[in-house]
Each structure stands twice: as C-alpha cells, then as structure tokens.
Amino acid sequence: DPELTDLVELEVRELLTANGYGGDSAPVVRVSGLGALEGDPRWTGAIEALLDAVDTYVPMPVRYTDAPFLLPVENVLTITGRGTVVTGAVERGSVRTGDRVAVLGGDGEPALTVVTGLETFGKPMESAEAGDNVALLLRGVPREGVRRGQVVAAPGSVVPRRRFTARVYVLSAREGGRTTPVATGYRPQFYIRTADVVGDVDLGTAGVARPGETVEMTVELGRDVPLEAGLGFAIREGGRTVGAGTVSAVLD
C-alpha cells in the first residue's frame, strides 16, 4: 500500500528529526526482503540501492589501533596437545604471534604469557587489530587459569582495580528499568566488558537516585577488574538492564 508506506516514511523521518538525526536529509530506501528473495527485479534493485546508501552515508569506523593491545575474553577453549585458547573481539591495539601479553582480572596476580597462535574465523593469521574477532593460543596458561570476563592485554597497560567513580543514567520504567529509586548500599550486577561482577553503590550526599535521573556514584566491586576512565558499563538486576554508565575515575 503506497499510502501506508508514505505514512511510515514520514513517521520515521519525524522520529529521526526529534532525536537530532536530520530526518529531512536522511536517505530512506524502501525494500522487500521477501520480494528480493523471490527475484522480483524491483526489490533486488532496492536492495542494491540500500547497500549503495549505506556505503555513501555510513562512515567507516575508525579502528582504535594506536593504543596498547587489549582483548576482553569471551570464551575459553582447550585444544588437545596445544594448550588454552581464548576468544573475543580486539578492543584496541594489535597483536602478533610471538607477542608477550598478560592475562588480567583473575583472583591472583596477572599471568604473563606468549601468543603462540592466532586465528580469525578458523583461518591462521600472523596478526590481528582492533575490531577483529580472534582466537589466541596462549603458552603455558592452564584452562582453569583464565575465564570469561578477564582481559588479555599488553603487559603494564592496564591495572585491575575494585573502586571507581562513575556517571550513571538510571533507566525509567518506560525504558524497562526500575519503578523505585536506588539508594546507597544498592548491590546490582555490573557488566564491564565481558565481566559480570557484583558491586556496592555509594551515592554520596544525594543518597538516592530515581528512575530517569543521571547521577554520580562511587562503586566498589566484589573483585578486581581491569578499569580505566571512559569505560562504559551496564547495571543489571533480575535479568534486566536498569542503568548505564561511564567510569569517571579509577580509585586505589
């Protein structure tokens, strides 16, 4: 129905404009995935037009390569006869076979090791950089010595800590968040990179944060986690996200 499609496009443009995205100038391409799969020339052409619009208007992301290597561990595997493999997306920097790295964020001291193998989607590689999904084979690291939530990083580039200050937005009920305020002593789960850690919240003199407010807080995590200013995180409880924040400063 062309009239309904026109109405939907108008609503989309108004929504973009209301959120500061320039709805009047944004390209809107009407497509039908089903029609394209059925071979309808009109819709296969529309898919091509959509791809052209993406190439034209969506900038290529800048890879954060000019920084020390860091990879949040998403999964840990064991290859019989070879050793322990960690997988994840490189957050920053680059890594090559033979590089020395540290495994951080566990219960003990950082474990220093060497990358003896590197794969991307099953293909052996000599190096990887920010944005790549990789599997790293680590020399001499036992399977129980690394777990999801830790990071593999250039030695000395990041230090695990428990306490930090942060600026946090508390989601409202309309956004799927809480219906009641939080107060000092609140103990939710903090999702930091791939780590999931319980933390104690101190709201200082404010004492209370209501849904829909942005507040400053001090957090003490249940264990050391590699932290740095500017790092984003989510706050969850009962299987739902109730807040989103950014680390302001790391405390000793």
JOJO-V219863 format. One record per residue. N is the residue number from 1. RES is the residue in three letters. PHI is phi in whole degrees, -180 to 180 (NA if undefined). PSI is psi in whole degrees, -180 to 180 (none if undefined). D_LAST is the distance of its C-alpha to the last C-alpha in Angstrom with 2 decimals. Layout:
[[N & RES & PHI & PSI & D_LAST] [N & RES & PHI & PSI & D_LAST]]
This chain:
[[1 & ASP & NA & 105 & 62.07] [2 & PRO & -57 & -39 & 61.60] [3 & GLU & -65 & -41 & 61.40] [4 & LEU & -66 & -39 & 58.57] [5 & THR & -64 & -41 & 56.74] [6 & ASP & -60 & -42 & 57.19] [7 & LEU & -65 & -42 & 55.74] [8 & VAL & -63 & -43 & 52.68] [9 & GLU & -62 & -42 & 52.08] [10 & LEU & -61 & -44 & 52.41] [11 & GLU & -65 & -40 & 49.87] [12 & VAL & -63 & -44 & 47.40] [13 & ARG & -64 & -41 & 47.84] [14 & GLU & -64 & -40 & 47.40] [15 & LEU & -65 & -42 & 44.18] [16 & LEU & -62 & -46 & 42.82] [17 & THR & -62 & -42 & 43.87] [18 & ALA & -63 & -24 & 42.32] [19 & ASN & -106 & 16 & 38.93] [20 & GLY & 82 & 24 & 39.25] [21 & TYR & -108 & 11 & 40.49] [22 & GLY & 65 & 62 & 43.98] [23 & GLY & -62 & -28 & 46.16] [24 & ASP & -68 & -31 & 49.39] [25 & SER & -103 & -10 & 48.62] [26 & ALA & -70 & 136 & 46.77] [27 & PRO & -72 & 135 & 49.02] [28 & VAL & -121 & 119 & 50.08] [29 & VAL & -111 & 123 & 51.82] [30 & ARG & -88 & 123 & 53.85] [31 & VAL & -134 & 162 & 53.88] [32 & SER & -134 & 109 & 55.14] [33 & GLY & -63 & -40 & 53.53] [34 & LEU & -64 & -45 & 56.42] [35 & GLY & -62 & -39 & 58.98] [36 & ALA & -66 & -41 & 57.44] [37 & LEU & -64 & -31 & 57.45] [38 & GLU & -82 & -2 & 61.10] [39 & GLY & 86 & 12 & 61.88] [40 & ASP & -66 & 118 & 62.83] [41 & PRO & -56 & -34 & 62.93] [42 & ARG & -60 & -44 & 61.76] [43 & TRP & -86 & -29 & 58.49] [44 & THR & -65 & -37 & 57.87] [45 & GLY & -66 & -35 & 58.23] [46 & ALA & -66 & -38 & 55.78] [47 & ILE & -62 & -43 & 53.14] [48 & GLU & -63 & -39 & 53.72] [49 & ALA & -65 & -37 & 53.42] [50 & LEU & -64 & -44 & 50.09] [51 & LEU & -63 & -40 & 48.76] [52 & ASP & -63 & -40 & 50.09] [53 & ALA & -65 & -41 & 48.36] [54 & VAL & -62 & -46 & 45.00] [55 & ASP & -62 & -34 & 45.51] [56 & THR & -80 & -42 & 46.53] [57 & TYR & -104 & -20 & 44.06] [58 & VAL & -97 & 115 & 40.84] [59 & PRO & -70 & 148 & 38.90] [60 & MET & -67 & 132 & 37.65] [61 & PRO & -65 & 143 & 33.86] [62 & VAL & -84 & 123 & 32.14] [63 & ARG & -77 & 133 & 30.43] [64 & TYR & -84 & 76 & 26.94] [65 & THR & -97 & -20 & 27.95] [66 & ASP & -87 & 56 & 26.65] [67 & ALA & -158 & 161 & 23.14] [68 & PRO & -62 & 145 & 21.78] [69 & PHE & -61 & 139 & 23.10] [70 & LEU & -153 & 131 & 21.35] [71 & LEU & -133 & 116 & 23.19] [72 & PRO & -72 & 130 & 22.05] [73 & VAL & -77 & 121 & 24.10] [74 & GLU & -97 & -35 & 26.73] [75 & ASN & -151 & 156 & 29.02] [76 & VAL & -130 & 132 & 29.62] [77 & LEU & -129 & 162 & 33.14] [78 & THR & -122 & 127 & 35.00] [79 & ILE & -105 & 117 & 37.94] [80 & THR & -56 & 128 & 40.34] [81 & GLY & 84 & -7 & 40.86] [82 & ARG & -120 & -44 & 38.13] [83 & GLY & 134 & -155 & 34.75] [84 & THR & -95 & 135 & 31.81] [85 & VAL & -119 & 133 & 31.60] [86 & VAL & -113 & 145 & 28.77] [87 & THR & -123 & 156 & 29.71] [88 & GLY & 165 & -179 & 28.14] [89 & ALA & -101 & 129 & 28.20] [90 & VAL & -65 & 121 & 26.68] [91 & GLU & -80 & -38 & 24.14] [92 & ARG & -159 & 162 & 24.16] [93 & GLY & 72 & -162 & 25.62] [94 & SER & -144 & 163 & 28.31] [95 & VAL & -143 & 146 & 28.98] [96 & ARG & -129 & 156 & 32.11] [97 & THR & -58 & 131 & 33.69] [98 & GLY & 99 & -10 & 32.67] [99 & ASP & -71 & 144 & 29.17] [100 & ARG & -85 & 135 & 26.38] [101 & VAL & -139 & 167 & 23.49] [102 & ALA & -121 & 140 & 20.51] [103 & VAL & -99 & 117 & 20.25] [104 & LEU & -121 & 158 & 16.67] [105 & GLY & 97 & 10 & 15.34] [106 & GLY & -92 & -165 & 17.48] [107 & ASP & -79 & -25 & 17.22] [108 & GLY & -110 & -155 & 17.24] [109 & GLU & -73 & 156 & 16.41] [110 & PRO & -57 & 139 & 17.23] [111 & ALA & -98 & 120 & 21.03] [112 & LEU & -86 & 137 & 22.70] [113 & THR & -153 & -176 & 26.06] [114 & VAL & -128 & 139 & 28.77] [115 & VAL & -78 & 113 & 30.26] [116 & THR & -103 & -7 & 33.89] [117 & GLY & -161 & 153 & 35.21] [118 & LEU & -148 & 130 & 34.62] [119 & GLU & -133 & 149 & 36.60] [120 & THR & -127 & 115 & 36.85] [121 & PHE & 51 & 45 & 39.02] [122 & GLY & 81 & -1 & 40.67] [123 & LYS & -103 & 122 & 41.50] [124 & PRO & -61 & 136 & 40.28] [125 & MET & -132 & 157 & 38.45] [126 & GLU & -88 & -26 & 37.33] [127 & SER & -153 & 165 & 34.35] [128 & ALA & -147 & 156 & 32.49] [129 & GLU & -137 & 177 & 30.50] [130 & ALA & -49 & 131 & 28.49] [131 & GLY & 100 & -18 & 30.40] [132 & ASP & -82 & 140 & 32.19] [133 & ASN & -89 & 122 & 32.24] [134 & VAL & -135 & 163 & 32.20] [135 & ALA & -121 & 125 & 32.44] [136 & LEU & -111 & 127 & 30.87] [137 & LEU & -90 & 122 & 32.32] [138 & LEU & -108 & 131 & 29.77] [139 & ARG & -75 & 128 & 31.13] [140 & GLY & 70 & 14 & 30.61] [141 & VAL & -98 & 117 & 28.12] [142 & PRO & -69 & 154 & 29.51] [143 & ARG & -56 & -40 & 29.93] [144 & GLU & -78 & -4 & 27.76] [145 & GLY & -89 & -1 & 24.93] [146 & VAL & -148 & 146 & 24.04] [147 & ARG & -148 & 166 & 24.26] [148 & ARG & -55 & 139 & 24.15] [149 & GLY & 104 & -22 & 20.73] [150 & GLN & -80 & 176 & 19.32] [151 & VAL & -129 & 152 & 19.51] [152 & VAL & -110 & 125 & 21.47] [153 & ALA & -145 & 165 & 20.25] [154 & ALA & -61 & 134 & 20.97] [155 & PRO & -55 & 132 & 19.26] [156 & GLY & 80 & 2 & 16.13] [157 & SER & -86 & -21 & 16.21] [158 & VAL & -149 & 146 & 13.30] [159 & VAL & -121 & 129 & 10.27] [160 & PRO & -68 & 137 & 9.86] [161 & ARG & -143 & 165 & 6.92] [162 & ARG & -105 & -32 & 7.88] [163 & ARG & -109 & 140 & 6.73] [164 & PHE & -158 & 159 & 8.26] [165 & THR & -102 & 152 & 11.09] [166 & ALA & -151 & 158 & 14.48] [167 & ARG & -107 & 123 & 18.13] [168 & VAL & -129 & 136 & 20.35] [169 & TYR & -99 & 125 & 24.12] [170 & VAL & -92 & 116 & 25.62] [171 & LEU & -63 & 143 & 28.80] [172 & SER & -83 & 170 & 32.04] [173 & ALA & -61 & -36 & 34.67] [174 & ARG & -64 & -27 & 36.81] [175 & GLU & -92 & 8 & 34.10] [176 & GLY & 91 & 9 & 33.83] [177 & GLY & -91 & -154 & 30.89] [178 & ARG & -76 & 159 & 30.82] [179 & THR & -103 & -11 & 33.64] [180 & THR & -124 & 157 & 31.66] [181 & PRO & -67 & 163 & 28.56] [182 & VAL & -111 & 155 & 25.11] [183 & ALA & -134 & 167 & 23.38] [184 & THR & -52 & 135 & 20.19] [185 & GLY & 101 & -9 & 19.93] [186 & TYR & -60 & 136 & 21.19] [187 & ARG & -128 & 79 & 20.24] [188 & PRO & -90 & -176 & 21.41] [189 & GLN & -94 & 134 & 20.92] [190 & PHE & -106 & 124 & 18.63] [191 & TYR & -103 & 105 & 20.31] [192 & ILE & -119 & 114 & 18.00] [193 & ARG & 54 & -119 & 20.20] [194 & THR & -102 & 4 & 22.16] [195 & ALA & -85 & 149 & 19.69] [196 & ASP & -128 & 106 & 20.56] [197 & VAL & -134 & 137 & 17.90] [198 & VAL & -73 & 143 & 18.18] [199 & GLY & -143 & 151 & 15.61] [200 & ASP & -95 & 134 & 15.68] [201 & VAL & -103 & 134 & 16.29] [202 & ASP & -123 & 116 & 15.88] [203 & LEU & -94 & 10 & 18.31] [204 & GLY & 63 & -142 & 17.86] [205 & THR & -69 & -26 & 21.18] [206 & ALA & -64 & -43 & 22.99] [207 & GLY & 77 & -32 & 22.69] [208 & VAL & -139 & 144 & 24.73] [209 & ALA & -128 & 124 & 24.97] [210 & ARG & -94 & 152 & 28.46] [211 & PRO & -54 & 134 & 29.64] [212 & GLY & 94 & -5 & 30.16] [213 & GLU & -99 & 155 & 27.47] [214 & THR & -109 & 127 & 24.47] [215 & VAL & -135 & 161 & 21.53] [216 & GLU & -97 & 139 & 17.96] [217 & MET & -146 & 158 & 15.66] [218 & THR & -109 & 134 & 12.22] [219 & VAL & -122 & 137 & 11.98] [220 & GLU & -120 & 115 & 10.63] [221 & LEU & -79 & 162 & 12.28] [222 & GLY & -75 & -16 & 14.38] [223 & ARG & -154 & 166 & 13.13] [224 & ASP & -68 & 137 & 10.89] [225 & VAL & -137 & 139 & 12.28] [226 & PRO & -61 & 119 & 12.34] [227 & LEU & -128 & 156 & 11.14] [228 & GLU & -161 & 154 & 11.92] [229 & ALA & -59 & 140 & 13.21] [230 & GLY & 92 & -7 & 16.76] [231 & LEU & -75 & 128 & 16.65] [232 & GLY & -86 & 158 & 19.10] [233 & PHE & -156 & 165 & 19.31] [234 & ALA & -119 & 151 & 21.84] [235 & ILE & -115 & 129 & 21.84] [236 & ARG & -131 & 153 & 24.71] [237 & GLU & -153 & 141 & 26.52] [238 & GLY & 57 & 32 & 29.92] [239 & GLY & 80 & 11 & 30.46] [240 & ARG & -134 & 152 & 30.08] [241 & THR & -82 & 128 & 27.62] [242 & VAL & -118 & -5 & 26.75] [243 & GLY & -166 & 160 & 24.16] [244 & ALA & -141 & 137 & 22.78] [245 & GLY & -147 & 177 & 19.71] [246 & THR & -135 & 135 & 17.63] [247 & VAL & -66 & 126 & 13.90] [248 & SER & -88 & -46 & 13.54] [249 & ALA & -154 & 146 & 9.98] [250 & VAL & -95 & 133 & 6.88] [251 & LEU & -108 & 150 & 3.81] [252 & ASP & -74 & none & 0.00]]
